[in-house]
Amino acid sequence: MFGLIGTMVAVGAFTSCLEDIGNVYNPGYTPAVVREHGDSTWMMAVTRYGWIYSEDLSSYSEGKCLLVSFDYDPNLPENGNAEGAGYYTVTLRDEVSVSQSRAQSPLTDIGRLLPNEQPIPWAVNPADSMFCVLLDNYLFLPSVCRTTEGRTLEWQLTYDPAQRPEIEDKRTVYSLYLRVAATTGKPEEEEEMPYAYINAFDLSGFIDMVRAGGDREADMYVRLHYVNQINPEDSTRFAWGVTEPLFIK
């Protein structure tokens, strides 16, 4: 579980390089997608800091999404030509598996709740906004939902493939809908509490749709819609929340 309290931060898919680091550096947990690097058969991981290599990554399959904690030592001989090689050699300290699914169309029925739908106070948890990043077409999304302990949840991200984007402050903004439902009903006399989760959604199909309909080089923004309030006495009464436009690519 991760922190729940903070201030909303605009999301940006930024890139930082490790080449300017002079001492052993650990950035803390950061999202990563495991891939074969270039023409090699070596399994590495793409992160917001660039490509990283550790022999420990060989145990993961192509496309696996993780949170990784690693040490980068610029003085290692392997990192002498890291910029030319296109990757940094690191020592992995920990890896945490991230739940993965694909953003799908058509859009779910937004006029009614899913069975056992749970409210989402934060589509992007402000305390964990550093985990919100698009990597290799995977959107890592740290969110908070209210539920009871121990229930299995199914998260989904859907979109209308026929949607017309909004133009806002010269930005082209598309809509995605984040929802979560429990696989079982609410246990009696148990109180719903806020829990933090991180999911990785494959946006490949969505991005292909956007690029097919316009400028392939244009910046991409999305607005996340989410059910943030459900009347416990009458589930037909619920409200939607919406994020500010988020720059993802």
SULKAJO-V774349 format. One line per field, one symbol per residue. phi: phi as a letter, one per 20 degrees, with the letter a starting at -180 (. if undefined). burial: 1 if it has 24 or more other C-alpha atoms within 12 Angstrom, else 0. A space follows every 50 residues. Layout:
phi: ???
burial: ???
This chain:
phi: .cfddrdgcfecedccdefefdcgccenfbfbcebfeleedfeccecfeo fccbgfffedegnfdcdcdbdddfefgfefcffffnbdecdfeaccfdfc bdfccffffeebffglfdfdfcfcfffdffeebeclmeeececccebdfn eedcebccbefefdfedclmdedddcddbbceecffffmeefcfcecccd dfegffffffffeaffeffdccdedbfdbcffebffdbcddbefgdfcb
burial: 00010000011110001110000000101111111110000111111111 11110010010011111111111100001001000111111100101111 11110001000011011111111111111111111111111111111100 10111111111000100000011111111111000100000001111111 1110011011000000000111111111110000000101111011111
